[in-house]
């Protein structure tokens, strides 16, 4: 199982809607609207890195109102 944080920038005023929509995507553990340089932070999981990438590109990035994403895989050192 691979987990990652997805940091999202949205159009002005869209953070709550984006977080709510993303929270319904399979594999999303949590989606919160936040303040700072990013508007929404998502914790997601998938079976493989490839599956995670497909989820981000095919599902998360397609949500209306998103302008940019940054995916940060969780590592255990």
N, C-alpha and C positions, 0 to 999 in steps of 0.2 A: 504494500500500500504506500502510495506517495501522497504527501500533503504539501500544500503551498499556500502562501498568502498572495492574494491578487490585489494590488493597489490600483485604484481606479480614479481617474479624473473625469468629471461630468460637465455637461453644460450647466450654466448658472440656474439654480433652482430645481435641478433634477435629481439630486443625491438621494432623497428619500424614496422616490419612485424607482430609481435604479436599484437601490438596496433591496426594496421589497420584491421587485421582479426577479433579481438574481437569487434571492433566498429560496425561490421555488425550483431552481435548476437542480437536477439530480447530481449529487456529488458535492454540493455546497453545504458545508457544515454551519457556517454563520456568515451573515452579511450585515455590516453596520455602517451607517453614515457617520462621518467623523469631521473634525475641523483640521485645518493644516494644509499642506501641499496636495494631499489627496482628499477626495470627497467620500469615497466608500472604500472600506477594507473588507475583503472576503477571505475566509478560510475554506479551502476546498480539498477534496481528496479524490484519488482515482487509483486504479489498479497499477498502472504503469505511467512513466513520464510521457509516453506517446499519447495515452488516453487523456492525461491531464492537459496536454497541449491541444488536443482535439476539442476538449470541453471549452477551453478558453477561446479558441478561434471560432468554433462553430456555434457556441451558445452564448458565452459571456459577452464577447465583443459585438455580438449582433443586437444586444439590448439597446433600445432607443435612448439617446441622451449621453452615451459614453463617448468621450473624446480620445482617451488614452488609457492603456493598461500596462502594468508592470508586474510580471509573475515572479515570485520569490519562493523557490522550493525550500522546504524545511529539511535541514540536514542534522544528523546526530553525530557530532564529532567526539 
